Amino acid sequence: MENALAFGQIRELKDKLAQEKLYLEDEIRSEMNFAQIVGKSVSLRRVLKQVETVAPTDSTVLVYGIRVQEGVDCARYP
């Protein structure tokens, strides 16, 4: 009986943790404002993931090698 209660508590905590993780990922996306970036290539997603990793630090990062079509605005992310 005690095991069943413990497993129930563990399941509830895992569900709560999963919800918090989704919430925090959404907060990061909205804070980073990546929604304005157009493109879904593997390369772009890899770069954005690296930006997410470095963004909370005080490090300066140079992202280079990005091709921009003529007439498309570029944005700089501090």
Long-range contacts (C-beta under 8 A, 24 or more apart in sequence): 28-52, 32-77, 33-77, 36-75, 37-75, 51-77
